[in-house]
Amino acid sequence: MAGSVNYLITMEDMTLTERKEHRRNAIIAAVTLAKEKSIAQQADVDAVRAGQAPVTVDIREFQNILDAVAVLDQWNTQALAAVGTAYSAFQAVLAFAVPANRVFVFYNVKVETIPQPVSRVTFRVGGAAGNIRGVFDLEALATQMIPVGYFSEPITYGPLDNLAVQVLCRIATGVVARVQFGTFVVETGGQVVA
């Protein structure tokens, strides 16, 4: 497996064109992984690279209830009770498995709760105590007019990966924080059941 470089790029440090290209690259990474996992075909990868719609798969935004088995279709963390403690970014869902016919890709993060109660986001594979796939420092977002950051590289998960996304508590509020992710799902065409 190749190494990785994890850092956050604030939205204010990117042009609109760069942000669009970043999303496009995340989709390409997801469709490429879907091809490796026999969900997509080469024609899908070629179409997405050319800026066209895929041929055999659907690409959509992540849905918390459908994809993370969350109770609410909202971007809420667990209640943040203790500083320096990691909490699930998906409400009470500590970890969940990617369905067999899907690929997930995370490419950015938005912290809506002010003052910013979280200082880091960690992506894990293998559950809540699993291996770290990516870790990003969110502190720079606290000083931004628009608290949005793009990941230096997309974080992808394939079928049946048991994943956990955790935020580190910076301010113990005792309530949930609103931490949203730019996330796409690639799945077998016509499979969305919401």
VEXMARDO-512671 format. One line per field, with one value per residue (C-alpha): residue in one letter; x, y, z. Coordinates in steps of 0.2 Angstrom, whole numbers. Example, Ala and Ser with C-alpha at 12.3 -4.5 7.8 and 13.67 -1.06 7.14 Angstrom:
code = (A	S);
u = (62	68);
v = (-22	-5);
w = (39	36);
END
This chain:
code = (M	A	G	S	V	N	Y	L	I	T	M	E	D	M	T	L	T	E	R	K	E	H	R	R	N	A	I	I	A	A	V	T	L	A	K	E	K	S	I	A	Q	Q	A	D	V	D	A	V	R	A	G	Q	A	P	V	T	V	D	I	R	E	F	Q	N	I	L	D	A	V	A	V	L	D	Q	W	N	T	Q	A	L	A	A	V	G	T	A	Y	S	A	F	Q	A	V	L	A	F	A	V	P	A	N	R	V	F	V	F	Y	N	V	K	V	E	T	I	P	Q	P	V	S	R	V	T	F	R	V	G	G	A	A	G	N	I	R	G	V	F	D	L	E	A	L	A	T	Q	M	I	P	V	G	Y	F	S	E	P	I	T	Y	G	P	L	D	N	L	A	V	Q	V	L	C	R	I	A	T	G	V	V	A	R	V	Q	F	G	T	F	V	V	E	T	G	G	Q	V	V	A);
u = (0	6	10	-1	0	-13	-16	-30	-32	-44	-57	-51	-34	-42	-50	-67	-59	-47	-62	-71	-56	-54	-72	-69	-53	-62	-76	-62	-54	-70	-75	-57	-59	-76	-69	-55	-69	-79	-93	-89	-82	-68	-81	-87	-69	-66	-83	-79	-62	-69	-81	-96	-109	-104	-111	-116	-115	-123	-114	-123	-120	-119	-135	-133	-148	-145	-126	-121	-136	-138	-155	-156	-152	-141	-122	-122	-108	-110	-112	-95	-93	-74	-59	-46	-59	-63	-81	-90	-94	-110	-121	-122	-115	-97	-93	-102	-98	-99	-112	-106	-111	-104	-88	-87	-76	-73	-65	-69	-76	-86	-88	-105	-105	-97	-86	-78	-79	-68	-49	-46	-55	-48	-54	-51	-54	-57	-69	-68	-51	-45	-30	-30	-33	-31	-30	-33	-30	-46	-38	-35	-54	-58	-50	-59	-74	-81	-75	-73	-57	-52	-42	-25	-31	-48	-51	-59	-68	-72	-86	-87	-74	-78	-76	-76	-75	-70	-68	-58	-66	-59	-73	-83	-101	-111	-121	-118	-108	-112	-98	-102	-92	-91	-94	-99	-106	-103	-115	-122	-134	-152	-148	-153	-167	-171);
v = (0	17	31	46	64	72	90	102	116	130	134	152	146	138	146	140	131	122	117	110	100	93	86	79	71	63	56	49	41	33	27	20	10	4	-3	-12	-19	-25	-12	-1	-3	5	14	23	28	35	44	52	57	65	75	65	54	37	22	8	16	30	44	53	62	53	51	48	37	26	25	27	19	35	39	56	62	76	79	77	70	61	73	81	78	78	88	77	63	55	55	48	60	50	52	36	25	21	11	4	-7	0	-11	-23	-13	4	14	30	45	59	75	90	95	109	114	123	124	140	142	127	112	100	100	85	72	54	42	23	7	-9	0	13	7	2	8	26	30	49	62	80	95	106	121	132	132	141	157	156	166	151	135	123	113	101	86	85	68	60	46	31	16	0	-13	-21	-9	-7	12	25	44	52	70	75	86	103	111	100	106	91	92	87	97	100	93	90	80	82	64	54	37	26	12	-1	9	10	3	19	14	29);
w = (0	-4	9	11	15	26	28	27	14	19	7	7	1	-15	-30	-36	-50	-38	-27	-42	-48	-30	-30	-48	-42	-27	-39	-50	-35	-30	-47	-49	-33	-38	-54	-44	-33	-48	-45	-60	-77	-86	-96	-80	-76	-93	-93	-76	-82	-97	-86	-92	-82	-78	-89	-76	-59	-49	-40	-26	-10	6	16	35	38	22	22	40	48	58	67	60	42	50	52	71	81	97	112	116	135	138	130	121	119	101	97	82	68	65	80	90	76	82	66	51	36	18	9	-4	-19	-13	-12	-1	-4	9	2	13	30	36	55	57	76	83	93	85	97	88	84	73	62	60	47	53	44	55	67	80	86	69	58	54	35	37	51	48	60	60	71	55	52	68	61	44	39	31	41	26	23	9	12	4	-4	-4	9	1	8	-2	0	17	24	43	45	59	57	74	79	94	107	109	119	131	127	132	116	98	85	67	57	39	26	7	3	-12	-14	-30	-31	-44	-55	-49	-32	-21	-9	2);
END
